[in-house]
Amino acid sequence: MDLGLQGKVAIIAASSKGLGRATATCLAREGALVTINGRDAERLALTAAAIREETGGDVIEVVNDLAHPDSAQELIEETVRQRGGLDALVCNAGGPPPGTFASFPEDEPWLDAINLNLMSALRMSRAAIPHLKARGGGSITNIVSISVKQPIPNLVLSNTARTAVIGLARSLALEFAEQNIRVNNICPGSILTDRIRLISQAEADRTGEDLDAIIAREAAAIPMGRHGTPEEFGQVVTFFASPAASYVTGVTVQVDGGTYKGLL
């Protein structure tokens, strides 16, 4: 199936590793002109080189920290300066630290989580929408978490901040549908990335259980009996970001091996 991405300009935020990197690789493989982003210049350069080698794709790098208010605008504008326009934006950000409500008694970690997850998506969307309009439409795809549908124990910051992204996305989908700008959310479940290992390590530290045993137990609890791979996730994001999904907007879809048990 041709996803219609050949020559399309796509930005993938927080893409030096993990789900962002996998998504950037999948988009590049489909012929998109990809911008990757991250805070670590050396890691980002290595990622760009790896994607070019693996896909033969055209990749540029923008080094900045999306927790800073001006970085979203810089990311969008630098891409448009080099590419001449924008067709697809994938909003992504690292997750807040694990913990319970009682473990975060001060405002600062809550505000940090909101800034990292909600405000980065808001700022990127605000900067991107004029350029998507100029192209006659395009897509914004938010990488969130299954926690927006089914809160995850010991991840209260993520459960709170990422759910706000869904409200933003649904509002933008309604507001900009007439301009042919689609806004969707993709929710990873247990995709085996550094983030999953970090969360499992926190559980191991808290309980004294072996890390590998925790990861194996979590995999066994997934209906498909295994963790997902970053590439499996990236392929789903790539479809929703592409013109092949041209009549899909305002949806929140989980990629979780059947973990979510709800009806909606």
Secondary structure, DSSP 4 states (H G I P E B T S, - for coil): ---S-TT-EEEESS-SSHHHHHHHHHHHHTT-EEEEEES-HHHHHHHHHHHHHHH---EEEEE--TTSTTHHHHHHHHHHHHHS---EEEE--PPPPPB-GGG--SHHHHHHHIIIIIIHHHHHHHHHHHHHHHTT-EEEEEE--GGGTSPPTTBHHHHHHHHHHHHHHHHHHHHHGGGTEEEEEEEE-SB-SHHHHHHHHHHHHHH---HHHHHHHHHHHSTTSSPBPHHHHHHHHHHHHSGGGTT--S-EEEESTT------
